[in-house]
Amino acid sequence: MTDAPIKGPASYFPSIEKKYGRPIADWQGIVRAHYPAKHMELVAILKSEHGLGHGHANAIVAHALAEDKV
């Protein structure tokens, strides 16, 4: 069995955890606490309140919204 590379937003998760020192579950909890805000509003919250870069914030939000089908 071959380990397929992780694709999509989740491919950013190891670098996000390493750079910001928090597990992805914490970041997703922050995103979910701000529902029903829209995608870009959630990205802006992670960027302005928590200092994440745009790509990292976007990956977290996209993954959480896809999981929750919001």
N, CA and C atoms as an extended XYZ file, in Angstrom:
210
Properties=species:S:1:pos:R:3:atomname:S:1:resname:S:1:resid:I:1 pbc="F F F"
N         0.846       -1.173        0.000 N   MET     1
C         0.000        0.000        0.000 CA  MET     1
C         0.888        1.233        0.000 C   MET     1
N         0.592        2.178       -0.873 N   THR     2
C         1.390        3.385       -1.008 CA  THR     2
C         0.749        4.517       -0.234 C   THR     2
N         1.582        5.273        0.471 N   ASP     3
C         1.079        6.447        1.164 CA  ASP     3
C         0.965        7.579        0.157 C   ASP     3
N        -0.261        7.930       -0.183 N   ALA     4
C        -0.490        9.018       -1.133 CA  ALA     4
C        -0.193       10.349       -0.443 C   ALA     4
N         0.400       11.272       -1.160 N   PRO     5
C         0.664       12.579       -0.552 CA  PRO     5
C        -0.644       13.287       -0.219 C   PRO     5
N        -0.627       14.048        0.850 N   ILE     6
C        -1.797       14.819        1.257 CA  ILE     6
C        -1.959       15.969        0.272 C   ILE     6
N        -3.183       16.171       -0.169 N   LYS     7
C        -3.470       17.237       -1.127 CA  LYS     7
C        -4.466       18.215       -0.529 C   LYS     7
N        -4.606       19.338       -1.166 N   GLY     8
C        -5.583       20.330       -0.757 CA  GLY     8
C        -5.154       21.077        0.486 C   GLY     8
N        -6.120       21.708        1.164 N   PRO     9
C        -5.800       22.536        2.329 CA  PRO     9
C        -5.026       21.797        3.418 C   PRO     9
N        -5.306       20.511        3.604 N   ALA    10
C        -4.637       19.750        4.662 CA  ALA    10
C        -3.135       19.631        4.441 C   ALA    10
N        -2.681       19.842        3.214 N   SER    11
C        -1.241       19.760        2.950 CA  SER    11
C        -0.476       20.864        3.675 C   SER    11
N        -1.157       21.922        4.067 N   TYR    12
C        -0.529       23.021        4.804 CA  TYR    12
C        -0.420       22.741        6.307 C   TYR    12
N        -1.177       21.781        6.809 N   PHE    13
C        -1.313       21.605        8.253 CA  PHE    13
C         0.000       21.386        8.999 C   PHE    13
N         0.912       20.540        8.526 N   PRO    14
C         2.165       20.374        9.277 CA  PRO    14
C         2.948       21.687        9.428 C   PRO    14
N         3.005       22.481        8.374 N   SER    15
C         3.746       23.732        8.475 CA  SER    15
C         3.016       24.751        9.341 C   SER    15
N         1.690       24.728        9.340 N   ILE    16
C         0.916       25.632       10.201 CA  ILE    16
C         1.183       25.296       11.661 C   ILE    16
N         1.109       24.014       12.004 N   GLU    17
C         1.353       23.606       13.389 CA  GLU    17
C         2.764       23.959       13.830 C   GLU    17
N         3.729       23.753       12.951 N   LYS    18
C         5.120       24.052       13.285 CA  LYS    18
C         5.334       25.561       13.468 C   LYS    18
N         4.799       26.349       12.558 N   LYS    19
C         5.029       27.794       12.584 CA  LYS    19
C         4.315       28.486       13.743 C   LYS    19
N         3.071       28.098       14.018 N   TYR    20
C         2.259       28.810       15.006 CA  TYR    20
C         2.141       28.088       16.348 C   TYR    20
N         2.643       26.849       16.431 N   GLY    21
C         2.717       26.147       17.707 CA  GLY    21
C         1.401       25.681       18.297 C   GLY    21
N         0.389       25.570       17.476 N   ARG    22
C        -0.907       25.090       17.959 CA  ARG    22
C        -1.419       24.014       17.008 C   ARG    22
N        -2.138       23.035       17.547 N   PRO    23
C        -2.693       21.994       16.663 CA  PRO    23
C        -3.809       22.554       15.784 C   PRO    23
N        -4.020       21.920       14.658 N   ILE    24
C        -5.056       22.340       13.716 CA  ILE    24
C        -6.425       22.345       14.378 C   ILE    24
N        -6.662       21.412       15.274 N   ALA    25
C        -7.960       21.369       15.963 CA  ALA    25
C        -8.245       22.679       16.692 C   ALA    25
N        -7.222       23.314       17.274 N   ASP    26
C        -7.409       24.609       17.938 CA  ASP    26
C        -7.850       25.666       16.937 C   ASP    26
N        -7.163       25.707       15.784 N   TRP    27
C        -7.492       26.706       14.773 CA  TRP    27
C        -8.899       26.476       14.220 C   TRP    27
N        -9.253       25.209       14.011 N   GLN    28
C       -10.593       24.919       13.512 CA  GLN    28
C       -11.654       25.290       14.543 C   GLN    28
N       -11.328       25.133       15.818 N   GLY    29
C       -12.254       25.546       16.872 CA  GLY    29
C       -12.506       27.043       16.845 C   GLY    29
N       -11.456       27.812       16.595 N   ILE    30
C       -11.608       29.263       16.483 CA  ILE    30
C       -12.517       29.598       15.306 C   ILE    30
N       -12.279       28.946       14.182 N   VAL    31
C       -13.113       29.173       12.993 CA  VAL    31
C       -14.564       28.838       13.310 C   VAL    31
N       -14.795       27.686       13.878 N   ARG    32
C       -16.170       27.238       14.154 CA  ARG    32
C       -16.875       28.132       15.171 C   ARG    32
N       -16.128       28.731       16.088 N   ALA    33
C       -16.719       29.629       17.075 CA  ALA    33
C       -17.265       30.903       16.432 C   ALA    33
N       -16.820       31.200       15.221 N   HIS    34
C       -17.254       32.410       14.526 CA  HIS    34
C       -18.300       32.139       13.437 C   HIS    34
N       -18.789       30.895       13.347 N   TYR    35
C       -19.872       30.614       12.398 CA  TYR    35
C       -21.065       31.451       12.811 C   TYR    35
N       -21.851       31.958       11.925 N   PRO    36
C       -21.945       31.664       10.502 CA  PRO    36
C       -21.222       32.679        9.608 C   PRO    36
N       -20.118       33.215       10.069 N   ALA    37
C       -19.365       34.163        9.238 CA  ALA    37
C       -18.982       33.509        7.914 C   ALA    37
N       -18.800       34.330        6.910 N   LYS    38
C       -18.432       33.840        5.580 CA  LYS    38
C       -16.940       33.533        5.510 C   LYS    38
N       -16.566       32.809        4.474 N   HIS    39
C       -15.191       32.336        4.299 CA  HIS    39
C       -14.160       33.442        4.506 C   HIS    39
N       -14.266       34.513        3.755 N   MET    40
C       -13.243       35.564        3.837 CA  MET    40
C       -13.283       36.315        5.163 C   MET    40
N       -14.430       36.367        5.804 N   GLU    41
C       -14.514       36.962        7.138 CA  GLU    41
C       -13.731       36.106        8.131 C   GLU    41
N       -13.860       34.798        7.999 N   LEU    42
C       -13.130       33.879        8.876 CA  LEU    42
C       -11.626       33.972        8.635 C   LEU    42
N       -11.226       34.074        7.376 N   VAL    43
C        -9.808       34.241        7.047 CA  VAL    43
C        -9.290       35.523        7.694 C   VAL    43
N       -10.056       36.604        7.580 N   ALA    44
C        -9.643       37.890        8.146 CA  ALA    44
C        -9.482       37.810        9.660 C   ALA    44
N       -10.340       37.071       10.324 N   ILE    45
C       -10.239       36.905       11.783 CA  ILE    45
C        -8.929       36.213       12.148 C   ILE    45
N        -8.609       35.123       11.450 N   LEU    46
C        -7.361       34.407       11.753 CA  LEU    46
C        -6.147       35.282       11.476 C   LEU    46
N        -6.207       36.083       10.447 N   LYS    47
C        -5.088       36.957       10.095 CA  LYS    47
C        -4.945       38.104       11.095 C   LYS    47
N        -6.025       38.804       11.372 N   SER    48
C        -5.935       40.009       12.207 CA  SER    48
C        -5.824       39.712       13.700 C   SER    48
N        -6.543       38.704       14.177 N   GLU    49
C        -6.555       38.421       15.611 CA  GLU    49
C        -5.485       37.423       16.043 C   GLU    49
N        -4.967       36.634       15.095 N   HIS    50
C        -4.037       35.572       15.469 CA  HIS    50
C        -2.734       35.586       14.684 C   HIS    50
N        -2.591       36.504       13.734 N   GLY    51
C        -1.344       36.681       13.017 CA  GLY    51
C        -1.000       35.630       11.977 C   GLY    51
N        -1.979       34.866       11.528 N   LEU    52
C        -1.699       33.874       10.490 CA  LEU    52
C        -1.538       34.558        9.141 C   LEU    52
N        -0.737       33.954        8.286 N   GLY    53
C        -0.624       34.418        6.918 CA  GLY    53
C        -1.877       34.044        6.150 C   GLY    53
N        -2.076       34.701        5.012 N   HIS    54
C        -3.296       34.494        4.243 CA  HIS    54
C        -3.469       33.039        3.792 C   HIS    54
N        -2.417       32.435        3.244 N   GLY    55
C        -2.522       31.066        2.754 CA  GLY    55
C        -2.842       30.075        3.855 C   GLY    55
N        -2.208       30.244        5.005 N   HIS    56
C        -2.466       29.345        6.126 CA  HIS    56
C        -3.884       29.529        6.653 C   HIS    56
N        -4.310       30.772        6.817 N   ALA    57
C        -5.668       31.037        7.296 CA  ALA    57
C        -6.698       30.480        6.311 C   ALA    57
N        -6.461       30.687        5.037 N   ASN    58
C        -7.381       30.209        4.011 CA  ASN    58
C        -7.485       28.683        4.034 C   ASN    58
N        -6.367       28.000        4.216 N   ALA    59
C        -6.377       26.533        4.259 CA  ALA    59
C        -7.193       26.021        5.440 C   ALA    59
N        -7.020       26.630        6.597 N   ILE    60
C        -7.758       26.208        7.790 CA  ILE    60
C        -9.253       26.421        7.586 C   ILE    60
N        -9.616       27.592        7.107 N   VAL    61
C       -11.030       27.910        6.901 CA  VAL    61
C       -11.640       26.985        5.851 C   VAL    61
N       -10.967       26.815        4.731 N   ALA    62
C       -11.498       25.959        3.664 CA  ALA    62
C       -11.733       24.537        4.157 C   ALA    62
N       -10.791       24.018        4.923 N   HIS    63
C       -10.920       22.646        5.420 CA  HIS    63
C       -12.064       22.534        6.421 C   HIS    63
N       -12.173       23.489        7.348 N   ALA    64
C       -13.251       23.451        8.332 CA  ALA    64
C       -14.617       23.563        7.660 C   ALA    64
N       -14.743       24.477        6.710 N   LEU    65
C       -16.026       24.633        6.018 CA  LEU    65
C       -16.381       23.382        5.218 C   LEU    65
N       -15.408       22.763        4.589 N   ALA    66
C       -15.659       21.543        3.829 CA  ALA    66
C       -16.076       20.397        4.754 C   ALA    66
N       -15.403       20.273        5.884 N   GLU    67
C       -15.757       19.208        6.842 CA  GLU    67
C       -17.178       19.391        7.355 C   GLU    67
N       -17.523       20.648        7.641 N   ASP    68
C       -18.816       20.934        8.247 CA  ASP    68
C       -19.905       21.172        7.215 C   ASP    68
N       -19.506       21.248        5.948 N   LYS    69
C       -20.430       21.520        4.846 CA  LYS    69
C       -21.279       22.758        5.122 C   LYS    69
N       -20.596       23.812        5.562 N   VAL    70
C       -21.249       25.088        5.886 CA  VAL    70
C       -21.261       25.956        4.669 C   VAL    70
